[in-house]
Amino acid sequence: MNSKTYIQLDDTYSAHIYHPLDVVIEKAEGVWVYDVDGNKYLDCLSAYSAVNQGHCHPAIIKAAIKQMGKVTLTSRAFRNDQMGPFVQELCEMTGYEMALPMNSGAEAVETAVKAVRKWGYNIKGIPHNQAEIIVCEGNFHGRTTTIIGFSSQEQYKHDFGPYDGGFVMIPYGDTEALEAAITPNTAGFLFEPIQGEGGVVLPPDGYLKEAAAICTRHNVLLVADEIQTGLGRTGKLFAHEHEGIRPDVIIIGKALSGGFYPVSAVLTDKPVLGLFQPGDHGSTFGGNPLGSAIARAALTVIKEEKLVERSRELGAYFKGRLQRIESDHIKEIRGKGLFIGMELNTEARPFCEALQDRGILCKETHSTVIRFAPPLVITKEEIDWAVDHVEAVLS
């Protein structure tokens, strides 16, 4: 079948919840993907940063196949020989005392919300059912009904109410608003170090450090959603490290499995996750042996191939080359590491479609921003090739 046939099948039988570019991918390797018609494309989205290690990394494939031949799922009714080593390696790599593995990023955010509330009632002494969590305008933390209830994007919420309470929204990057919003019932402050879906939006310099100090002063948990920005994407293992802070809770996912399998986790210390008792939370697939084995291999690739360092070096190069493009369409280039947003003064979709025709896959976000987030294994030569086409399209 050709692309047209596959697209017709999708449009006929699948709910229309996405607006994808009309490319039908059938295989991928490294930074390159191939469609069913034999065309080759440079992937500049990395499945929303889930494929930091590159598509179909051979070491992760090997780990997945080996584990699939042994056992894939036990549920948490029993223990398995992969989850314990996985959470140990994850904690040792990140410096946290405990980790709770889940599956999707949204599921990890939900887990963090429960953990923060439980801490608020049991440790801070907030009256029951009155805990508040502060969030930011422009946030994107997932699509569950709890999470969309504190989204500032009306489309995410429309026709899906009623929504859960307990969330207070403030402007992103505004520490005065953060301090003013804190009350005796505030349990946590949930934020993205860089707002990815919001358009690769960076807060002002010093914002994270000041926010951390405010939360410490008021006994509020600082909760960083690093699902998209974590594990090397911004040139640090975690984006919050650019300001030298240590959040009380970190939420991770996406690249935790290198794109092979849904794996996410909440990282924190014993005073928070240690409050959970059997029956308080759970997941049939969370921490399963297959996902754990894959995640262990994915973390090893990040370390052994120095992907954090690659992202820092090549991200600066990529951003610098994009900034030298002369075009009336470009309003701003921003980002850290290989997480770059090009904001235009016009709709971005036509430019993404034009880039697709030239063999480059990227996607618009918030209508006027093109996000460039290739796998961290990209080379300088591949960046040069891509930027030449970007320049041609924008000129």
Phi, psi and omega per residue, in radians:
M1 nan 2.637 3.109
N2 -1.743 3.118 -3.079
S3 -1.021 -0.718 -3.093
K4 -1.034 -0.683 -3.137
T5 -1.189 -0.764 3.133
Y6 -1.123 -0.706 3.124
I7 -1.103 -0.700 3.118
Q8 -1.115 -0.690 3.101
L9 -1.106 -0.794 3.111
D10 -1.020 -0.836 -3.074
D11 -1.159 -0.477 -3.109
T12 -1.452 -0.733 -2.955
Y13 -1.913 -0.189 -3.103
S14 -1.889 2.462 3.046
A15 -1.046 2.457 -3.022
H16 -1.565 1.225 -3.106
I17 -1.741 0.003 3.099
Y18 -2.267 2.838 3.046
H19 -2.181 1.220 -3.033
P20 -1.310 2.766 2.908
L21 -1.176 2.594 -3.064
D22 -1.480 1.154 2.994
V23 -2.164 2.313 -3.085
V24 -1.927 1.781 -3.029
I25 -1.473 2.353 3.118
E26 -2.071 -0.303 3.089
K27 -2.760 2.837 -3.093
A28 -2.739 2.696 3.084
E29 -2.727 2.205 3.132
G30 1.111 -2.101 3.132
V31 -1.713 0.012 -3.034
W32 -1.902 2.479 3.040
V33 -2.220 2.739 -3.053
Y34 -2.291 2.372 -3.140
D35 -1.632 3.047 -3.047
V36 -1.210 -0.229 3.114
D37 -1.682 0.086 3.077
G38 1.582 0.144 3.132
N39 -1.477 2.624 -3.076
K40 -2.001 2.396 -3.092
Y41 -2.368 2.545 2.973
L42 -1.506 2.137 -3.092
D43 -1.445 1.984 3.116
C44 -1.932 0.423 3.079
L45 -2.153 -0.528 3.096
S46 1.016 0.641 -3.109
A47 0.909 0.887 -3.104
Y48 0.973 0.760 3.089
S49 1.272 0.336 3.052
A50 -1.450 -0.281 -3.045
V51 -2.000 0.830 3.125
N52 -1.003 -0.604 -3.083
Q53 -1.403 -0.008 -3.076
G54 1.596 2.667 -3.123
H55 -1.141 2.383 2.988
C56 0.922 0.856 -3.141
H57 -1.071 2.227 -3.017
P58 -1.042 -0.604 -3.139
A59 -1.189 -0.622 3.127
I60 -1.321 -0.643 3.044
I61 -1.005 -0.814 -3.112
K62 -1.043 -0.776 3.139
A63 -1.135 -0.696 -3.125
A64 -1.149 -0.812 -3.120
I65 -1.120 -0.734 3.130
K66 -1.053 -0.782 -3.109
Q67 -1.250 -0.614 3.123
M68 -1.100 -0.435 3.096
G69 -1.444 -0.088 -3.119
K70 -1.914 -1.230 3.069
V71 -2.792 2.431 -3.085
T72 -1.875 -0.563 -3.052
L73 -2.574 2.285 3.070
T74 -2.103 -0.245 -2.900
S75 1.161 2.967 3.136
R76 -1.505 0.144 3.009
A77 -1.183 -0.392 3.110
F78 -2.287 2.913 3.059
R79 -1.620 2.815 3.039
N80 -2.374 2.898 -3.002
D81 -1.517 0.123 -3.131
Q82 -1.923 -0.587 -3.036
M83 -1.166 -0.764 -3.137
G84 -1.008 -0.923 3.075
P85 -1.060 -0.608 3.125
F86 -1.081 -0.925 -3.094
V87 -1.184 -0.553 3.063
Q88 -1.094 -0.865 -3.123
E89 -1.113 -0.652 3.134
L90 -1.168 -0.759 3.129
C91 -1.173 -0.722 3.133
E92 -1.155 -0.598 -3.133
M93 -1.268 -0.563 -3.016
T94 -1.842 -0.284 3.112
G95 1.492 0.299 3.084
Y96 -1.823 2.758 -3.026
E97 -1.458 -0.511 -3.068
M98 -2.474 2.672 3.063
A99 -2.414 2.480 3.068
L100 -2.088 1.851 -3.118
P101 -1.310 2.401 3.041
M102 -2.286 -2.642 -3.063
N103 -2.087 -1.371 -3.132
S104 -1.449 2.854 3.082
G105 -1.095 -0.767 3.135
A106 -1.048 -0.656 3.113
E107 -1.127 -0.636 3.097
A108 -1.203 -0.660 3.082
V109 -1.096 -0.772 3.090
E110 -1.025 -0.720 3.124
T111 -1.091 -0.758 3.127
A112 -1.117 -0.699 3.104
V113 -1.042 -0.774 3.110
K114 -1.115 -0.736 -3.118
A115 -1.127 -0.742 -3.138
V116 -1.125 -0.754 3.119
R117 -1.113 -0.745 -3.130
K118 -1.095 -0.717 3.070
W119 -1.088 -0.734 -3.120
G120 -1.041 -0.705 -3.130
Y121 -1.360 -0.724 -2.999
N122 -1.524 -0.520 -3.081
I123 -1.890 -0.873 -3.106
K124 -1.347 -0.434 3.122
G125 1.489 0.460 3.072
I126 -1.180 2.381 3.093
P127 -1.000 2.478 -3.046
H128 -1.015 2.429 3.126
N129 1.161 0.353 3.097
Q130 -2.122 0.115 -3.114
A131 -1.152 2.477 3.108
E132 -2.133 2.519 3.038
I133 -2.147 2.233 3.135
I134 -1.509 2.368 3.123
V135 -2.275 3.026 -3.041
C136 -1.977 2.558 2.985
E137 -1.060 2.520 -3.135
G138 1.418 0.108 -3.084
N139 -1.217 2.725 2.903
F140 -2.463 1.923 -3.129
H141 -2.102 0.071 3.137
G142 2.391 -2.981 -2.997
R143 -2.186 0.133 3.126
T144 -1.228 2.891 -3.082
T145 -1.138 -0.598 3.066
T146 -1.088 -0.831 -3.014
I147 -1.231 -0.732 -3.125
I148 -1.158 -0.382 3.106
G149 -1.093 -0.411 3.079
F150 -2.000 0.484 3.008
S151 -1.528 2.602 3.057
S152 -1.694 0.027 3.104
Q153 -1.606 1.994 -3.013
E154 -1.083 -0.621 -3.117
Q155 -1.105 -0.615 -3.133
Y156 -1.121 -0.431 -3.018
K157 -1.792 -0.481 -2.957
H158 -1.017 2.225 3.113
D159 1.265 0.222 -3.131
F160 -2.045 0.107 3.128
G161 -1.335 3.040 0.105
P162 -1.326 2.759 -3.049
Y163 -1.867 2.723 3.065
D164 -1.205 2.597 3.063
G165 -1.652 -2.946 3.074
G166 1.589 0.214 -3.140
F167 -2.184 2.420 -3.130
V168 -2.127 2.202 -3.060
M169 -1.780 2.383 3.097
I170 -2.287 2.856 3.064
P171 -1.109 2.520 3.106
Y172 -1.286 2.366 3.085
G173 1.481 0.162 -3.056
D174 -1.988 1.744 -3.101
T175 -1.292 -0.507 3.073
E176 -1.106 -0.708 3.104
A177 -1.157 -0.636 3.107
L178 -1.075 -0.883 -3.101
E179 -1.116 -0.664 -3.127
A180 -1.186 -0.476 -3.091
A181 -1.439 -0.274 -3.081
I182 -1.296 2.303 3.067
T183 -2.221 3.052 3.073
P184 -1.041 -0.299 -3.131
N185 -1.670 0.074 -3.132
T186 -1.357 2.088 3.138
A187 -1.692 -0.591 -3.057
G188 -2.727 2.827 3.024
F189 -2.141 1.949 -3.089
L190 -1.759 2.180 -3.064
F191 -2.592 2.834 2.961
E192 -1.830 2.239 3.110
P193 -1.027 -0.585 2.965
I194 -2.386 2.253 -3.135
Q195 -1.415 1.842 -3.062
G196 -1.289 -1.074 3.142
E197 -1.144 -0.396 3.101
G198 -1.258 -0.121 3.096
G199 2.053 0.496 -3.049
V200 0.909 1.070 -3.094
V201 -1.705 2.145 3.119
L202 -1.711 2.431 3.052
P203 -1.326 2.920 3.087
P204 -1.061 2.635 3.076
D205 -0.984 2.354 3.131
G206 1.548 -0.139 -3.089
Y207 -1.073 -0.830 -3.081
L208 -1.133 -0.703 -3.141
K209 -1.128 -0.737 3.136
E210 -1.217 -0.684 3.102
A211 -1.080 -0.699 3.107
A212 -1.090 -0.729 3.132
A213 -1.133 -0.701 3.115
I214 -1.101 -0.776 -3.131
C215 -1.131 -0.708 3.097
T216 -1.088 -0.759 -3.102
R217 -1.101 -0.581 -3.078
H218 -1.812 0.167 3.141
N219 0.994 0.919 3.127
V220 -2.098 2.355 3.136
L221 -1.278 2.286 3.078
L222 -1.599 2.054 -2.983
V223 -2.096 1.937 -3.087
A224 -1.738 2.116 3.020
D225 -1.505 1.782 -3.127
E226 -1.909 0.454 -3.089
I227 -1.041 -0.767 -3.119
Q228 -1.690 -0.541 -3.063
T229 -1.577 -0.241 -3.034
G230 -1.440 3.043 3.044
L231 1.063 0.749 2.975
G232 1.749 -0.221 -2.994
R233 -0.992 -0.668 -3.030
T234 -1.761 0.179 -3.131
G235 1.628 0.042 2.951
K236 -2.289 2.819 3.083
L237 -0.991 -0.753 3.040
F238 -2.254 2.553 -3.066
A239 -1.130 -0.535 -3.126
H240 -1.153 -0.319 -3.133
E241 -1.173 -0.305 3.101
H242 -1.073 -0.406 3.111
E243 -1.966 0.178 3.008
G244 1.178 0.524 3.131
I245 -1.820 2.891 3.076
R246 -2.241 1.727 3.106
P247 -1.044 2.709 3.069
D248 -1.249 -0.549 -3.119
V249 -2.403 2.378 3.020
I250 -2.144 2.408 3.095
I251 -1.946 2.192 -3.116
I252 -2.282 2.821 3.127
G253 -3.030 -2.471 3.075
K254 0.735 -1.702 -3.049
A255 -1.187 -0.088 3.094
L256 -1.049 -0.384 3.091
S257 -2.035 0.087 -3.120
G258 1.113 0.350 3.102
G259 1.498 0.135 -3.081
F260 -1.580 -0.379 -2.903
Y261 -2.961 2.543 3.111
P262 -1.234 1.956 3.061
V263 -2.399 2.250 3.062
S264 -2.405 3.036 -3.134
A265 -2.850 2.692 2.962
V266 -1.913 2.241 -3.141
L267 -1.969 2.281 3.082
T268 -2.881 -2.922 -3.134
D269 -1.877 3.002 -3.030
K270 -1.027 -0.615 3.111
P271 -1.049 -0.300 3.114
V272 -1.798 -1.167 -3.104
L273 -1.205 -0.414 3.114
G274 -1.158 -0.189 3.113
L275 -1.346 -0.404 -3.128
F276 -1.158 2.383 3.074
Q277 -2.049 2.780 3.105
P278 -0.910 2.236 -3.119
G279 1.726 -0.255 -3.140
D280 -1.246 -0.519 -3.073
H281 -2.750 2.894 3.121
G282 -3.137 2.973 3.125
S283 -2.886 2.180 3.134
T284 -1.001 -0.760 -3.067
F285 -1.643 -0.286 -3.084
G286 -1.046 2.196 3.137
G287 1.294 0.334 -3.129
N288 -1.179 2.746 -3.036
P289 -1.091 -0.616 3.134
L290 -1.178 -0.872 3.126
G291 -1.072 -0.677 -3.131
S292 -1.150 -0.752 3.130
A293 -1.115 -0.722 3.119
I294 -1.128 -0.784 -3.126
A295 -1.121 -0.663 3.090
R296 -1.046 -0.774 3.122
A297 -1.159 -0.682 -3.132
A298 -1.117 -0.698 3.108
L299 -1.176 -0.669 3.114
T300 -1.084 -0.711 3.116
V301 -1.078 -0.758 3.130
I302 -1.010 -0.763 -3.113
K303 -1.258 -0.923 -2.999
E304 -1.199 -0.572 -3.126
E305 -1.650 0.117 3.071
K306 0.892 0.860 -3.072
L307 -1.232 -0.499 3.082
V308 -1.099 -0.819 3.135
E309 -1.130 -0.693 3.101
R310 -1.056 -0.758 -3.139
S311 -1.081 -0.727 -3.135
R312 -1.115 -0.823 -3.086
E313 -1.233 -0.890 -3.062
L314 -1.305 -0.492 3.070
G315 -1.122 -0.742 3.098
A316 -1.098 -0.681 3.121
Y317 -1.163 -0.811 -3.126
F318 -1.072 -0.848 -3.127
K319 -1.080 -0.728 3.132
G320 -1.086 -0.714 3.122
R321 -1.175 -0.691 3.113
L322 -1.133 -0.644 -3.119
Q323 -1.190 -0.334 3.137
R324 -1.514 -0.092 3.108
I325 -1.236 2.260 3.090
E326 -1.711 1.964 -3.121
S327 -2.712 2.368 3.093
D328 -1.196 -0.264 -3.110
H329 -1.393 -0.381 -3.011
I330 -1.512 2.193 3.079
K331 -1.666 -0.722 -3.092
E332 -2.847 2.546 2.959
I333 -2.005 2.217 -3.101
R334 -2.536 2.798 3.075
G335 2.541 3.104 3.061
K336 -2.391 2.476 -3.113
G337 1.009 -2.521 3.120
L338 -1.608 0.798 3.094
F339 -2.325 1.589 -2.927
I340 -2.192 2.343 3.055
G341 -1.997 2.294 3.043
M342 -1.912 1.837 3.134
E343 -1.525 2.272 3.139
L344 -1.829 2.878 3.039
N345 -1.696 0.374 3.112
T346 -2.656 3.097 -3.133
E347 -1.097 2.375 -3.070
A348 -1.522 -0.390 -3.040
R349 -0.960 -0.828 -3.130
P350 -1.036 -0.573 3.127
F351 -1.257 -0.643 3.063
C352 -1.116 -0.674 3.115
E353 -1.185 -0.659 3.100
A354 -1.172 -0.651 3.083
L355 -1.175 -0.637 3.073
Q356 -1.029 -0.729 3.126
D357 -1.095 -0.394 3.135
R358 -1.717 0.088 3.068
G359 1.600 0.416 3.112
I360 -2.217 2.229 -3.137
L361 -1.871 2.007 2.987
C362 -2.458 3.029 -3.008
K363 -2.435 2.481 3.071
E364 -1.293 2.626 2.989
T365 -2.396 2.479 -3.063
H366 0.893 0.665 2.996
S367 1.106 -0.609 -3.044
T368 -2.005 0.099 -3.087
V369 -2.031 2.272 2.980
I370 -1.710 2.201 -3.140
R371 -1.726 2.231 3.064
F372 -1.937 1.937 -3.117
A373 -2.538 1.214 -3.108
P374 -1.263 2.856 3.011
P375 -0.928 2.572 -3.052
L376 -1.258 -0.069 3.095
V377 -1.572 0.084 3.133
I378 -1.069 2.657 3.133
T379 -1.840 2.868 3.110
K380 -1.085 -0.649 3.136
E381 -1.139 -0.668 3.117
E382 -1.219 -0.617 3.055
I383 -1.106 -0.785 3.134
D384 -1.034 -0.769 3.131
W385 -1.059 -0.777 -3.113
A386 -1.147 -0.786 -3.066
V387 -1.148 -0.594 3.087
D388 -1.032 -0.715 3.123
H389 -1.266 -0.678 3.098
V390 -1.051 -0.768 3.140
E391 -1.095 -0.732 -3.138
A392 -1.106 -0.712 -3.116
V393 -1.211 -0.745 -3.073
L394 -1.351 -0.322 -3.140
S395 -1.548 nan nan
